[in-house]
């Protein structure tokens, strides 16, 4: 089977509760941020994004908050469901001249308890 | 109708061998990437190509040589494989590599070097 990221921080949440996943990003020049969800054996999947000129964006059951002052990003999942169990990554886009580069954070494993 | 497809999904090979991983995207995107995910789930960009031109090369050993025959394909060739190359390799694409947009990921290729 797939190797387990034993050093991944893990968030255990009861089904139906809200989840909050936090991420600190590194580059103050980053202009675009994405949250990805990675299920076992699959590639990362886009959840929601936000540009640096915004501080909040809402999707279906998910909200992303951006605090540029402290370089912090969070993902809130409302009414967490078993299907939300996965590893979640934040990614920051570092703009040119180096070329847009999506740099990923270390990931947080979310375990939803029935 | 897979958006980003990479082959093979699993690859087991001996040290010292040369192997290739293929990637194709049918999204009409201009930019393609290779990422490496280690056993701790850390995702790190290796290369990005925009319209067949190399944009980013993240100090990857020159045993790794990406090749982009056209903008829909970005293959990764690895020479003289080493144990430390064992990881999951993800191909991704995005619409515009210069504007910071969502990247779509393939399902990954799990490379095991023995």
Contacts between the chains, C-beta under 8 A, distances in Angstrom:
chain1	res1	chain2	res2	distance
A	2	B	110	7.9
A	3	B	39	4.6
A	5	B	39	7.1
A	5	B	40	5.0
A	5	B	41	3.6
A	6	B	40	7.5
A	7	B	40	5.2
A	8	B	40	7.0
A	8	B	41	5.7
A	31	B	100	5.8
A	32	B	100	3.7
A	32	B	101	7.7
A	34	B	102	6.1
A	34	B	103	7.8
A	36	B	105	7.9
A	38	B	41	7.7
A	41	B	107	7.8
A	41	B	108	7.8
A	42	B	107	5.9
A	42	B	108	7.3
A	43	B	4	7.6
A	43	B	90	5.4
A	43	B	92	7.7
A	43	B	105	3.4
A	43	B	106	5.4
A	43	B	107	5.2
A	43	B	108	5.3
A	44	B	43	7.2
A	44	B	90	7.4
A	44	B	105	4.9
A	45	B	105	7.3
A	46	B	102	5.0
A	46	B	103	7.9
A	46	B	104	7.3
A	49	B	102	6.1
A	51	B	100	7.8
A	87	B	41	5.8
A	89	B	43	6.5
A	93	B	100	3.9
A	95	B	100	6.3
A	96	B	98	6.0
A	98	B	56	7.0
A	99	B	48	6.2
A	99	B	50	7.5
A	99	B	55	3.9
A	99	B	56	4.9
A	99	B	97	6.5
A	99	B	98	7.4
A	100	B	31	7.7
A	100	B	48	7.7
A	100	B	94	7.8
A	100	B	97	5.2
A	100	B	98	5.9
A	100	B	99	7.0
A	100	B	100	5.1
A	101	B	45	5.8
A	101	B	48	7.0
A	101	B	56	5.7
A	102	B	33	7.7
A	102	B	45	6.7
A	102	B	103	5.6
A	103	B	45	7.0
A	104	B	35	7.9
A	104	B	42	7.4
A	104	B	43	4.1
A	104	B	44	7.4
A	106	B	40	7.7
A	106	B	41	7.5
A	106	B	42	6.0
A	107	B	41	4.8
A	107	B	42	7.4
A	107	B	43	7.7
